[in-house]
Amino acid sequence: MPQRLRRLAAIVVVLLAHFAPLKASAAESWVFQEDSVSLSIGGRDCVDPYAEATSGGDRIYAPCAGDVPAALSVYDCSESGVCARATLRSKMGKSFTKVKLTDGTFRGYYVQQDFGTCTNTVETGIMATDGLDISGVTKTNIQQHVDTVTIKDASGKESRVCKTEAWGVPDAVMTPEGKVRIYIVEEVAGATPSDASQKKCTAVDKNKLKRPDGSAVAVVPPTDEVIASYTSTDATGTTFVKDAGYRFAGGYVDPEILQATTGSWISIVSTGPGCEGQQYFVGTSTDGLNWKIASSALNGLSVFAGDPTGYAIGTNKFRIYYWTSPYHMGTGPATGFTLRRGTLEFKQVAASAPTSNKTTITCIKGKATKKVVGVNPKCPAGYKKK
């Protein structure tokens, strides 16, 4: 999945009052603050992380070890940000995600690539209680097949390779109805957003994209990336039906559903690599299918970040892990992705008092005076304005 980096300072975003559990009479603000910890996790393929809380801190699944390209690795991190690699007993694909089923077991999902058939498939299995093994792995019916294309190397020799097309970064959640829903990035031309608040991304301003040394960064044009969803037919989460339409369209990618309760869903998504410098946006929904997007981003345009993942650490408060990189995808060094941690918090502030449009005039009639107050005040009969 294309990626980017960004400077994460305390940023306040004021949203319209469509966050269901809160009072509509108040203004709503999302505050994102980068945590002052150094996880010391990074690498060439260190993207698409998945994070969860454990009894001793946090666990992160991400392909950051570098010993096998794009191979999933696991890290256990303390509250202070000290991380140690754990031993994963099963080999799994990239873009790992996980849910707790209604029977109490945990089911993992990941993307498996088959370059022989040019097919990407979401595979699934039951996770061991310690989270370091997976069993009973099967293929789901969530798949992408792409055509092959011909390329030439420097000598002019031709070869057939799988066509590059956006697909992946699944995020699995349990719906209030007890089914598994998987949100995933696809590439569809001309897709219609589920809500008018999802604006179409525009080409990035190349003058705003610079490496730390000030040199120019290659600009990737906007793509037709969308976020689709698939809901399981039952509580086992193994067979899925694609939901009608698209959850997000216009260039939004990297879905992370932070809350999925009846009438109140919260997500954090990123714009794609060709969209305004890859920024994060908060989305809200009442059903998890139709999403409103905040009008303002959670971060500026000067840096890149992507693939947010997280969980609740309090009421309307979430711990977020994400990657950052000082380089645009494809232009930087092999060690261009670093995992970081931050906090996203919703704060309710009193709505400002409405500004009065009323004015006051003074009217006179002989020696008598009278003050008249109104939006468009006029003197009474027999009086004239002073």
BALOBA-1460 file (C-alpha; in Angstrom, 3 decimals):
// residues 386
<rec num="1" residu="m" x="0.000" y="0.000" z="0.000"/>
<rec num="2" residu="p" x="1.415" y="3.446" z="-0.800"/>
<rec num="3" residu="q" x="2.572" y="5.351" z="2.286"/>
<rec num="4" residu="r" x="3.796" y="8.722" z="3.717"/>
<rec num="5" residu="l" x="5.157" y="10.547" z="6.691"/>
<rec num="6" residu="r" x="4.127" y="13.544" z="8.687"/>
<rec num="7" residu="r" x="4.985" y="15.695" z="11.616"/>
<rec num="8" residu="l" x="2.657" y="14.793" z="14.495"/>
<rec num="9" residu="a" x="2.197" y="17.635" z="16.930"/>
<rec num="10" residu="a" x="-0.852" y="18.489" z="18.990"/>
<rec num="11" residu="i" x="-3.475" y="19.314" z="16.416"/>
<rec num="12" residu="v" x="-7.078" y="20.188" z="17.042"/>
<rec num="13" residu="v" x="-9.743" y="19.431" z="14.507"/>
<rec num="14" residu="v" x="-13.219" y="20.860" z="14.971"/>
<rec num="15" residu="l" x="-15.900" y="18.646" z="13.472"/>
<rec num="16" residu="l" x="-19.585" y="19.062" z="12.781"/>
<rec num="17" residu="a" x="-21.841" y="17.608" z="15.444"/>
<rec num="18" residu="h" x="-22.527" y="14.172" z="13.981"/>
<rec num="19" residu="f" x="-20.827" y="12.025" z="16.631"/>
<rec num="20" residu="a" x="-23.842" y="10.108" z="17.922"/>
<rec num="21" residu="p" x="-23.085" y="9.637" z="21.658"/>
<rec num="22" residu="l" x="-22.351" y="13.320" z="22.260"/>
<rec num="23" residu="k" x="-24.694" y="16.261" z="22.481"/>
<rec num="24" residu="a" x="-25.311" y="17.975" z="19.192"/>
<rec num="25" residu="s" x="-25.391" y="21.379" z="20.900"/>
<rec num="26" residu="a" x="-21.673" y="21.296" z="21.640"/>
<rec num="27" residu="a" x="-18.677" y="21.709" z="19.373"/>
<rec num="28" residu="e" x="-16.556" y="18.594" z="18.868"/>
<rec num="29" residu="s" x="-12.779" y="18.488" z="18.749"/>
<rec num="30" residu="w" x="-10.355" y="15.680" z="17.959"/>
<rec num="31" residu="v" x="-6.864" y="16.148" z="19.368"/>
<rec num="32" residu="f" x="-3.941" y="14.064" z="18.119"/>
<rec num="33" residu="q" x="-0.701" y="14.099" z="20.091"/>
<rec num="34" residu="e" x="2.442" y="12.182" z="19.226"/>
<rec num="35" residu="d" x="3.678" y="10.244" z="22.272"/>
<rec num="36" residu="s" x="7.212" y="11.001" z="23.425"/>
<rec num="37" residu="v" x="8.497" y="7.430" z="23.122"/>
<rec num="38" residu="s" x="10.950" y="5.805" z="20.720"/>
<rec num="39" residu="l" x="9.846" y="2.304" z="19.717"/>
<rec num="40" residu="s" x="13.026" y="1.570" z="17.718"/>
<rec num="41" residu="i" x="11.027" y="-0.471" z="15.187"/>
<rec num="42" residu="g" x="11.546" y="0.163" z="11.493"/>
<rec num="43" residu="g" x="12.670" y="-1.242" z="8.191"/>
<rec num="44" residu="r" x="12.169" y="-1.419" z="4.465"/>
<rec num="45" residu="d" x="8.796" y="-3.196" z="4.663"/>
<rec num="46" residu="c" x="7.691" y="-1.830" z="8.042"/>
<rec num="47" residu="v" x="4.131" y="-0.894" z="7.054"/>
<rec num="48" residu="d" x="0.557" y="-2.110" z="7.698"/>
<rec num="49" residu="p" x="0.954" y="-2.626" z="11.475"/>
<rec num="50" residu="y" x="-1.716" y="-4.117" z="13.739"/>
<rec num="51" residu="a" x="-1.683" y="-3.229" z="17.448"/>
<rec num="52" residu="e" x="-3.532" y="-4.616" z="20.452"/>
<rec num="53" residu="a" x="-3.384" y="-4.263" z="24.229"/>
<rec num="54" residu="t" x="-1.863" y="-7.055" z="26.330"/>
<rec num="55" residu="s" x="-1.543" y="-7.592" z="30.066"/>
<rec num="56" residu="g" x="2.001" y="-6.232" z="29.942"/>
<rec num="57" residu="g" x="1.608" y="-3.401" z="27.446"/>
<rec num="58" residu="d" x="1.019" y="-3.557" z="23.688"/>
<rec num="59" residu="r" x="1.664" y="-6.091" z="20.955"/>
<rec num="60" residu="i" x="2.435" y="-5.023" z="17.381"/>
<rec num="61" residu="y" x="2.249" y="-7.267" z="14.310"/>
<rec num="62" residu="a" x="4.166" y="-5.793" z="11.355"/>
<rec num="63" residu="p" x="6.758" y="-6.885" z="8.735"/>
<rec num="64" residu="c" x="9.594" y="-4.876" z="10.272"/>
<rec num="65" residu="a" x="12.310" y="-7.429" z="11.057"/>
<rec num="66" residu="g" x="13.865" y="-7.375" z="7.603"/>
<rec num="67" residu="d" x="15.222" y="-10.926" z="7.806"/>
<rec num="68" residu="v" x="12.578" y="-12.093" z="5.303"/>
<rec num="69" residu="p" x="11.088" y="-9.421" z="3.005"/>
<rec num="70" residu="a" x="7.467" y="-8.617" z="3.925"/>
<rec num="71" residu="a" x="7.353" y="-11.489" z="6.472"/>
<rec num="72" residu="l" x="5.197" y="-10.764" z="9.510"/>
<rec num="73" residu="s" x="6.989" y="-10.243" z="12.821"/>
<rec num="74" residu="v" x="5.711" y="-9.524" z="16.337"/>
<rec num="75" residu="y" x="6.865" y="-7.068" z="18.999"/>
<rec num="76" residu="d" x="5.855" y="-6.682" z="22.635"/>
<rec num="77" residu="c" x="6.124" y="-3.097" z="23.860"/>
<rec num="78" residu="s" x="5.962" y="-1.614" z="27.343"/>
<rec num="79" residu="e" x="4.064" y="1.527" z="28.279"/>
<rec num="80" residu="s" x="7.352" y="3.428" z="28.121"/>
<rec num="81" residu="g" x="7.871" y="2.301" z="24.518"/>
<rec num="82" residu="v" x="10.550" y="-0.348" z="25.059"/>
<rec num="83" residu="c" x="9.900" y="-3.099" z="22.496"/>
<rec num="84" residu="a" x="11.251" y="-6.634" z="22.152"/>
<rec num="85" residu="r" x="10.673" y="-9.038" z="19.289"/>
<rec num="86" residu="a" x="8.578" y="-12.095" z="20.116"/>
<rec num="87" residu="t" x="8.853" y="-15.462" z="18.369"/>
<rec num="88" residu="l" x="6.048" y="-16.109" z="15.899"/>
<rec num="89" residu="r" x="5.586" y="-19.863" z="15.482"/>
<rec num="90" residu="s" x="3.570" y="-19.705" z="12.253"/>
<rec num="91" residu="k" x="4.384" y="-17.974" z="8.999"/>
<rec num="92" residu="m" x="1.688" y="-15.519" z="7.967"/>
<rec num="93" residu="g" x="1.269" y="-13.051" z="5.141"/>
<rec num="94" residu="k" x="1.214" y="-9.283" z="5.307"/>
<rec num="95" residu="s" x="-1.420" y="-6.839" z="6.583"/>
<rec num="96" residu="f" x="-2.430" y="-8.833" z="9.673"/>
<rec num="97" residu="t" x="-5.664" y="-8.057" z="11.543"/>
<rec num="98" residu="k" x="-7.531" y="-9.854" z="14.290"/>
<rec num="99" residu="v" x="-10.961" y="-10.071" z="15.992"/>
<rec num="100" residu="k" x="-12.472" y="-11.754" z="19.032"/>
<rec num="101" residu="l" x="-15.407" y="-13.914" z="17.941"/>
<rec num="102" residu="t" x="-18.649" y="-14.287" z="19.876"/>
<rec num="103" residu="d" x="-17.482" y="-17.677" z="21.222"/>
<rec num="104" residu="g" x="-14.419" y="-16.055" z="22.796"/>
<rec num="105" residu="t" x="-11.833" y="-17.343" z="20.328"/>
<rec num="106" residu="f" x="-9.588" y="-15.040" z="18.317"/>
<rec num="107" residu="r" x="-9.497" y="-15.180" z="14.538"/>
<rec num="108" residu="g" x="-6.640" y="-13.716" z="12.523"/>
<rec num="109" residu="y" x="-6.710" y="-12.483" z="8.926"/>
<rec num="110" residu="y" x="-3.891" y="-11.554" z="6.562"/>
<rec num="111" residu="v" x="-3.212" y="-11.081" z="2.854"/>
<rec num="112" residu="q" x="-1.430" y="-13.886" z="1.023"/>
<rec num="113" residu="q" x="0.052" y="-13.128" z="-2.393"/>
<rec num="114" residu="d" x="0.375" y="-15.715" z="-5.166"/>
<rec num="115" residu="f" x="2.626" y="-14.280" z="-7.860"/>
<rec num="116" residu="g" x="2.155" y="-17.358" z="-10.021"/>
<rec num="117" residu="t" x="-1.547" y="-16.639" z="-10.523"/>
<rec num="118" residu="c" x="-1.392" y="-12.894" z="-9.779"/>
<rec num="119" residu="t" x="-3.928" y="-13.376" z="-6.996"/>
<rec num="120" residu="n" x="-4.160" y="-11.755" z="-3.566"/>
<rec num="121" residu="t" x="-6.340" y="-13.560" z="-1.018"/>
<rec num="122" residu="v" x="-7.396" y="-12.805" z="2.551"/>
<rec num="123" residu="e" x="-6.632" y="-15.967" z="4.531"/>
<rec num="124" residu="t" x="-7.855" y="-16.703" z="8.049"/>
<rec num="125" residu="g" x="-7.256" y="-19.033" z="10.984"/>
<rec num="126" residu="i" x="-7.763" y="-19.367" z="14.727"/>
<rec num="127" residu="m" x="-5.084" y="-17.699" z="16.840"/>
<rec num="128" residu="a" x="-3.433" y="-19.440" z="19.781"/>
<rec num="129" residu="t" x="-4.161" y="-17.983" z="23.209"/>
<rec num="130" residu="d" x="-0.714" y="-16.376" z="23.303"/>
<rec num="131" residu="g" x="-1.243" y="-14.784" z="19.873"/>
<rec num="132" residu="l" x="1.940" y="-16.288" z="18.417"/>
<rec num="133" residu="d" x="0.512" y="-19.152" z="16.387"/>
<rec num="134" residu="i" x="-2.358" y="-19.702" z="13.945"/>
<rec num="135" residu="s" x="-4.124" y="-22.948" z="13.022"/>
<rec num="136" residu="g" x="-6.822" y="-24.185" z="10.664"/>
<rec num="137" residu="v" x="-5.836" y="-21.649" z="8.005"/>
<rec num="138" residu="t" x="-8.256" y="-21.381" z="5.082"/>
<rec num="139" residu="k" x="-8.769" y="-19.004" z="2.193"/>
<rec num="140" residu="t" x="-11.715" y="-16.629" z="2.358"/>
<rec num="141" residu="n" x="-13.666" y="-15.544" z="-0.700"/>
<rec num="142" residu="i" x="-12.162" y="-12.042" z="-0.445"/>
<rec num="143" residu="q" x="-9.756" y="-12.018" z="-3.378"/>
<rec num="144" residu="q" x="-8.191" y="-9.835" z="-6.030"/>
<rec num="145" residu="h" x="-6.933" y="-11.109" z="-9.370"/>
<rec num="146" residu="v" x="-4.917" y="-8.857" z="-11.681"/>
<rec num="147" residu="d" x="-3.662" y="-9.312" z="-15.209"/>
<rec num="148" residu="t" x="-0.019" y="-9.673" z="-16.170"/>
<rec num="149" residu="v" x="1.887" y="-6.965" z="-17.994"/>
<rec num="150" residu="t" x="5.089" y="-7.040" z="-20.025"/>
<rec num="151" residu="i" x="8.128" y="-5.133" z="-18.782"/>
<rec num="152" residu="k" x="11.646" y="-4.727" z="-20.119"/>
<rec num="153" residu="d" x="14.875" y="-4.643" z="-18.158"/>
<rec num="154" residu="a" x="17.861" y="-2.420" z="-18.983"/>
<rec num="155" residu="s" x="19.069" y="-4.852" z="-21.653"/>
<rec num="156" residu="g" x="15.685" y="-4.904" z="-23.366"/>
<rec num="157" residu="k" x="14.771" y="-8.392" z="-22.180"/>
<rec num="158" residu="e" x="11.023" y="-8.792" z="-21.726"/>
<rec num="159" residu="s" x="9.233" y="-10.542" z="-18.876"/>
<rec num="160" residu="r" x="5.657" y="-10.891" z="-17.636"/>
<rec num="161" residu="v" x="4.797" y="-9.629" z="-14.152"/>
<rec num="162" residu="c" x="1.616" y="-9.079" z="-12.176"/>
<rec num="163" residu="k" x="0.000" y="-5.718" z="-12.810"/>
<rec num="164" residu="t" x="0.257" y="-3.334" z="-9.880"/>
<rec num="165" residu="e" x="-3.156" y="-2.352" z="-8.559"/>
<rec num="166" residu="a" x="-4.141" y="-1.030" z="-5.138"/>
<rec num="167" residu="w" x="-5.618" y="-3.732" z="-2.890"/>
<rec num="168" residu="g" x="-5.201" y="-4.755" z="0.719"/>
<rec num="169" residu="v" x="-4.644" y="-3.324" z="4.215"/>
<rec num="170" residu="p" x="-7.685" y="-5.180" z="5.637"/>
<rec num="171" residu="d" x="-9.153" y="-4.238" z="9.007"/>
<rec num="172" residu="a" x="-11.492" y="-6.732" z="10.681"/>
<rec num="173" residu="v" x="-14.069" y="-5.744" z="13.308"/>
<rec num="174" residu="m" x="-17.008" y="-7.392" z="15.029"/>
<rec num="175" residu="t" x="-20.313" y="-5.732" z="14.215"/>
<rec num="176" residu="p" x="-22.912" y="-5.148" z="16.951"/>
<rec num="177" residu="e" x="-24.847" y="-8.024" z="15.324"/>
<rec num="178" residu="g" x="-22.010" y="-10.473" z="16.039"/>
<rec num="179" residu="k" x="-20.621" y="-10.825" z="12.512"/>
<rec num="180" residu="v" x="-17.155" y="-10.035" z="11.173"/>
<rec num="181" residu="r" x="-16.802" y="-7.114" z="8.795"/>
<rec num="182" residu="i" x="-13.585" y="-6.570" z="6.860"/>
<rec num="183" residu="y" x="-12.753" y="-3.153" z="5.435"/>
<rec num="184" residu="i" x="-10.221" y="-3.288" z="2.617"/>
<rec num="185" residu="v" x="-8.668" y="-1.016" z="-0.003"/>
<rec num="186" residu="e" x="-9.540" y="-1.620" z="-3.649"/>
<rec num="187" residu="e" x="-9.031" y="0.309" z="-6.865"/>
<rec num="188" residu="v" x="-12.248" y="1.246" z="-8.684"/>
<rec num="189" residu="a" x="-12.588" y="4.037" z="-11.236"/>
<rec num="190" residu="g" x="-15.497" y="6.432" z="-10.747"/>
<rec num="191" residu="a" x="-16.732" y="5.014" z="-7.425"/>
<rec num="192" residu="t" x="-19.383" y="7.028" z="-5.565"/>
<rec num="193" residu="p" x="-18.676" y="7.951" z="-1.898"/>
<rec num="194" residu="s" x="-21.174" y="6.869" z="0.775"/>
<rec num="195" residu="d" x="-21.452" y="10.494" z="1.948"/>
<rec num="196" residu="a" x="-20.940" y="13.905" z="0.343"/>
<rec num="197" residu="s" x="-18.400" y="14.837" z="3.053"/>
<rec num="198" residu="q" x="-15.890" y="12.563" z="1.306"/>
<rec num="199" residu="k" x="-14.251" y="15.010" z="-1.070"/>
<rec num="200" residu="k" x="-12.348" y="13.874" z="-4.140"/>
<rec num="201" residu="c" x="-8.626" y="14.152" z="-3.567"/>
<rec num="202" residu="t" x="-6.590" y="16.511" z="-5.684"/>
<rec num="203" residu="a" x="-3.096" y="16.210" z="-7.077"/>
<rec num="204" residu="v" x="-0.442" y="16.890" z="-4.509"/>
<rec num="205" residu="d" x="1.459" y="20.171" z="-4.704"/>
<rec num="206" residu="k" x="5.010" y="19.098" z="-5.512"/>
<rec num="207" residu="n" x="6.349" y="22.283" z="-3.923"/>
<rec num="208" residu="k" x="5.087" y="21.026" z="-0.548"/>
<rec num="209" residu="l" x="6.777" y="17.639" z="-0.823"/>
<rec num="210" residu="k" x="10.425" y="17.869" z="0.165"/>
<rec num="211" residu="r" x="12.968" y="15.543" z="1.675"/>
<rec num="212" residu="p" x="14.610" y="16.645" z="4.930"/>
<rec num="213" residu="d" x="17.558" y="17.993" z="2.904"/>
<rec num="214" residu="g" x="15.195" y="20.183" z="0.861"/>
<rec num="215" residu="s" x="15.428" y="18.196" z="-2.359"/>
<rec num="216" residu="a" x="12.318" y="17.520" z="-4.424"/>
<rec num="217" residu="v" x="10.215" y="14.389" z="-4.048"/>
<rec num="218" residu="a" x="8.582" y="12.512" z="-6.915"/>
<rec num="219" residu="v" x="4.860" y="13.185" z="-7.103"/>
<rec num="220" residu="v" x="2.504" y="10.234" z="-7.416"/>
<rec num="221" residu="p" x="-0.739" y="11.116" z="-9.239"/>
<rec num="222" residu="p" x="-4.081" y="10.533" z="-7.498"/>
<rec num="223" residu="t" x="-5.492" y="7.039" z="-7.905"/>
<rec num="224" residu="d" x="-8.971" y="5.549" z="-7.859"/>
<rec num="225" residu="e" x="-8.493" y="3.905" z="-4.477"/>
<rec num="226" residu="v" x="-11.612" y="3.176" z="-2.421"/>
<rec num="227" residu="i" x="-12.435" y="1.372" z="0.810"/>
<rec num="228" residu="a" x="-14.905" y="-1.481" z="0.394"/>
<rec num="229" residu="s" x="-16.309" y="-3.811" z="3.038"/>
<rec num="230" residu="y" x="-17.292" y="-7.468" z="3.290"/>
<rec num="231" residu="t" x="-19.538" y="-8.854" z="6.050"/>
<rec num="232" residu="s" x="-19.473" y="-12.496" z="7.140"/>
<rec num="233" residu="t" x="-22.532" y="-14.658" z="6.659"/>
<rec num="234" residu="d" x="-22.331" y="-15.903" z="10.252"/>
<rec num="235" residu="a" x="-20.370" y="-15.548" z="13.490"/>
<rec num="236" residu="t" x="-17.480" y="-17.774" z="12.347"/>
<rec num="237" residu="g" x="-16.072" y="-15.081" z="10.053"/>
<rec num="238" residu="t" x="-14.980" y="-17.394" z="7.234"/>
<rec num="239" residu="t" x="-17.390" y="-16.686" z="4.365"/>
<rec num="240" residu="f" x="-18.199" y="-13.143" z="3.298"/>
<rec num="241" residu="v" x="-20.646" y="-11.150" z="1.202"/>
<rec num="242" residu="k" x="-19.497" y="-7.861" z="-0.277"/>
<rec num="243" residu="d" x="-21.511" y="-4.908" z="1.031"/>
<rec num="244" residu="a" x="-23.148" y="-2.736" z="-1.609"/>
<rec num="245" residu="g" x="-21.326" y="0.446" z="-2.579"/>
<rec num="246" residu="y" x="-18.141" y="1.753" z="-0.993"/>
<rec num="247" residu="r" x="-17.472" y="2.977" z="2.515"/>
<rec num="248" residu="f" x="-14.980" y="5.627" z="1.364"/>
<rec num="249" residu="a" x="-14.148" y="6.864" z="-2.129"/>
<rec num="250" residu="g" x="-12.100" y="9.656" z="-3.627"/>
<rec num="251" residu="g" x="-8.664" y="8.531" z="-2.491"/>
<rec num="252" residu="y" x="-9.100" y="7.429" z="1.148"/>
<rec num="253" residu="v" x="-7.082" y="4.355" z="2.183"/>
<rec num="254" residu="d" x="-5.685" y="2.480" z="5.205"/>
<rec num="255" residu="p" x="-8.952" y="1.977" z="7.165"/>
<rec num="256" residu="e" x="-8.874" y="1.469" z="10.928"/>
<rec num="257" residu="i" x="-12.186" y="1.081" z="12.754"/>
<rec num="258" residu="l" x="-11.622" y="2.298" z="16.303"/>
<rec num="259" residu="q" x="-15.164" y="1.849" z="17.595"/>
<rec num="260" residu="a" x="-18.026" y="-0.325" z="16.329"/>
<rec num="261" residu="t" x="-21.034" y="-0.082" z="18.632"/>
<rec num="262" residu="t" x="-24.733" y="0.272" z="17.935"/>
<rec num="263" residu="g" x="-25.293" y="3.724" z="16.459"/>
<rec num="264" residu="s" x="-21.700" y="4.885" z="17.005"/>
<rec num="265" residu="w" x="-18.762" y="3.969" z="14.775"/>
<rec num="266" residu="i" x="-15.425" y="5.798" z="14.652"/>
<rec num="267" residu="s" x="-12.622" y="5.341" z="12.132"/>
<rec num="268" residu="i" x="-9.318" y="6.896" z="11.208"/>
<rec num="269" residu="v" x="-8.297" y="6.779" z="7.538"/>
<rec num="270" residu="s" x="-5.505" y="8.173" z="5.418"/>
<rec num="271" residu="t" x="-5.521" y="9.811" z="2.040"/>
<rec num="272" residu="g" x="-3.547" y="8.034" z="-0.661"/>
<rec num="273" residu="p" x="-0.034" y="8.923" z="-1.832"/>
<rec num="274" residu="g" x="-1.285" y="11.227" z="-4.578"/>
<rec num="275" residu="c" x="-3.739" y="13.090" z="-2.367"/>
<rec num="276" residu="e" x="-2.705" y="16.268" z="-0.584"/>
<rec num="277" residu="g" x="0.399" y="14.892" z="1.098"/>
<rec num="278" residu="q" x="-1.147" y="11.782" z="2.712"/>
<rec num="279" residu="q" x="-3.008" y="12.977" z="5.765"/>
<rec num="280" residu="y" x="-5.203" y="11.371" z="8.425"/>
<rec num="281" residu="f" x="-8.934" y="12.030" z="8.742"/>
<rec num="282" residu="v" x="-11.496" y="10.961" z="11.345"/>
<rec num="283" residu="g" x="-14.721" y="9.379" z="10.125"/>
<rec num="284" residu="t" x="-17.989" y="8.799" z="11.997"/>
<rec num="285" residu="s" x="-20.945" y="6.592" z="11.166"/>
<rec num="286" residu="t" x="-24.147" y="5.247" z="12.688"/>
<rec num="287" residu="d" x="-24.022" y="1.887" z="10.905"/>
<rec num="288" residu="g" x="-20.437" y="1.342" z="9.735"/>
<rec num="289" residu="l" x="-21.521" y="1.569" z="6.100"/>
<rec num="290" residu="n" x="-22.168" y="5.267" z="5.481"/>
<rec num="291" residu="w" x="-19.340" y="7.466" z="6.729"/>
<rec num="292" residu="k" x="-18.977" y="11.194" z="7.261"/>
<rec num="293" residu="i" x="-15.437" y="12.553" z="7.004"/>
<rec num="294" residu="a" x="-14.102" y="15.496" z="9.006"/>
<rec num="295" residu="s" x="-13.538" y="18.585" z="6.899"/>
<rec num="296" residu="s" x="-10.016" y="19.059" z="8.296"/>
<rec num="297" residu="a" x="-7.092" y="16.649" z="8.486"/>
<rec num="298" residu="l" x="-5.338" y="15.568" z="11.664"/>
<rec num="299" residu="n" x="-1.920" y="16.507" z="10.290"/>
<rec num="300" residu="g" x="-0.181" y="18.900" z="7.938"/>
<rec num="301" residu="l" x="1.277" y="18.439" z="4.476"/>
<rec num="302" residu="s" x="5.009" y="18.607" z="5.137"/>
<rec num="303" residu="v" x="5.589" y="14.945" z="6.009"/>
<rec num="304" residu="f" x="4.236" y="11.443" z="5.323"/>
<rec num="305" residu="a" x="2.474" y="8.884" z="7.529"/>
<rec num="306" residu="g" x="0.246" y="5.908" z="6.920"/>
<rec num="307" residu="d" x="-1.543" y="2.752" z="8.041"/>
<rec num="308" residu="p" x="-2.919" y="3.892" z="11.425"/>
<rec num="309" residu="t" x="-3.945" y="1.129" z="13.834"/>
<rec num="310" residu="g" x="-5.165" y="1.384" z="17.389"/>
<rec num="311" residu="y" x="-7.565" y="0.616" z="20.200"/>
<rec num="312" residu="a" x="-9.519" y="2.410" z="22.932"/>
<rec num="313" residu="i" x="-7.670" y="3.388" z="26.110"/>
<rec num="314" residu="g" x="-10.574" y="5.337" z="27.587"/>
<rec num="315" residu="t" x="-13.867" y="6.928" z="26.675"/>
<rec num="316" residu="n" x="-13.379" y="8.665" z="23.317"/>
<rec num="317" residu="k" x="-9.618" y="8.168" z="23.661"/>
<rec num="318" residu="f" x="-7.503" y="5.891" z="21.462"/>
<rec num="319" residu="r" x="-3.891" y="4.747" z="21.256"/>
<rec num="320" residu="i" x="-2.673" y="4.911" z="17.661"/>
<rec num="321" residu="y" x="0.361" y="3.229" z="16.101"/>
<rec num="322" residu="y" x="1.428" y="4.270" z="12.606"/>
<rec num="323" residu="w" x="4.470" y="4.475" z="10.369"/>
<rec num="324" residu="t" x="6.309" y="7.584" z="9.309"/>
<rec num="325" residu="s" x="8.889" y="8.158" z="6.600"/>
<rec num="326" residu="p" x="10.830" y="11.262" z="5.526"/>
<rec num="327" residu="y" x="10.633" y="10.088" z="1.930"/>
<rec num="328" residu="h" x="7.901" y="9.589" z="-0.576"/>
<rec num="329" residu="m" x="7.194" y="5.963" z="-1.435"/>
<rec num="330" residu="g" x="9.818" y="4.640" z="-3.839"/>
<rec num="331" residu="t" x="12.315" y="7.492" z="-3.505"/>
<rec num="332" residu="g" x="13.894" y="6.903" z="-0.121"/>
<rec num="333" residu="p" x="16.383" y="4.475" z="1.408"/>
<rec num="334" residu="a" x="15.566" y="0.859" z="2.239"/>
<rec num="335" residu="t" x="15.104" y="1.704" z="5.917"/>
<rec num="336" residu="g" x="12.527" y="4.383" z="5.211"/>
<rec num="337" residu="f" x="9.662" y="3.329" z="7.519"/>
<rec num="338" residu="t" x="9.584" y="3.778" z="11.290"/>
<rec num="339" residu="l" x="6.744" y="2.904" z="13.675"/>
<rec num="340" residu="r" x="5.522" y="5.541" z="16.098"/>
<rec num="341" residu="r" x="2.830" y="5.907" z="18.732"/>
<rec num="342" residu="g" x="0.334" y="8.642" z="19.463"/>
<rec num="343" residu="t" x="-2.957" y="9.410" z="21.189"/>
<rec num="344" residu="l" x="-6.196" y="10.436" z="19.520"/>
<rec num="345" residu="e" x="-8.713" y="11.969" z="21.907"/>
<rec num="346" residu="f" x="-12.156" y="13.427" z="21.471"/>
<rec num="347" residu="k" x="-12.921" y="16.486" z="23.574"/>
<rec num="348" residu="q" x="-16.228" y="18.241" z="23.941"/>
<rec num="349" residu="v" x="-16.114" y="22.001" z="24.336"/>
<rec num="350" residu="a" x="-18.923" y="24.418" z="25.006"/>
<rec num="351" residu="a" x="-20.369" y="25.961" z="21.899"/>
<rec num="352" residu="s" x="-19.660" y="29.671" z="21.602"/>
<rec num="353" residu="a" x="-22.566" y="31.997" z="22.238"/>
<rec num="354" residu="p" x="-24.274" y="33.218" z="19.080"/>
<rec num="355" residu="t" x="-23.258" y="36.672" z="17.953"/>
<rec num="356" residu="s" x="-26.072" y="39.194" z="18.261"/>
<rec num="357" residu="n" x="-26.999" y="41.140" z="15.146"/>
<rec num="358" residu="k" x="-29.082" y="43.649" z="17.083"/>
<rec num="359" residu="t" x="-28.183" y="47.357" z="17.168"/>
<rec num="360" residu="t" x="-29.379" y="50.271" z="19.285"/>
<rec num="361" residu="i" x="-30.536" y="53.668" z="18.010"/>
<rec num="362" residu="t" x="-31.666" y="56.789" z="19.845"/>
<rec num="363" residu="c" x="-34.907" y="58.488" z="18.785"/>
<rec num="364" residu="i" x="-36.014" y="62.006" z="19.768"/>
<rec num="365" residu="k" x="-39.360" y="63.842" z="19.885"/>
<rec num="366" residu="g" x="-38.949" y="67.342" z="21.187"/>
<rec num="367" residu="k" x="-37.203" y="66.967" z="24.533"/>
<rec num="368" residu="a" x="-38.170" y="63.311" z="24.838"/>
<rec num="369" residu="t" x="-35.686" y="60.568" z="23.896"/>
<rec num="370" residu="k" x="-36.161" y="56.855" z="23.444"/>
<rec num="371" residu="k" x="-33.698" y="54.019" z="22.732"/>
<rec num="372" residu="v" x="-34.828" y="51.337" z="20.279"/>
<rec num="373" residu="v" x="-33.058" y="47.945" z="20.039"/>
<rec num="374" residu="g" x="-33.488" y="45.482" z="17.171"/>
<rec num="375" residu="v" x="-32.007" y="43.797" z="14.118"/>
<rec num="376" residu="n" x="-33.238" y="46.679" z="11.960"/>
<rec num="377" residu="p" x="-34.494" y="49.234" z="14.522"/>
<rec num="378" residu="k" x="-36.788" y="52.064" z="13.485"/>
<rec num="379" residu="c" x="-38.068" y="55.052" z="15.420"/>
<rec num="380" residu="p" x="-41.750" y="54.979" z="16.448"/>
<rec num="381" residu="a" x="-44.277" y="57.337" z="14.879"/>
<rec num="382" residu="g" x="-43.599" y="60.959" z="15.763"/>
<rec num="383" residu="y" x="-39.934" y="60.287" z="16.607"/>
<rec num="384" residu="k" x="-36.894" y="60.743" z="14.456"/>
<rec num="385" residu="k" x="-33.466" y="59.193" z="14.644"/>
<rec num="386" residu="k" x="-30.932" y="61.262" z="16.522"/>
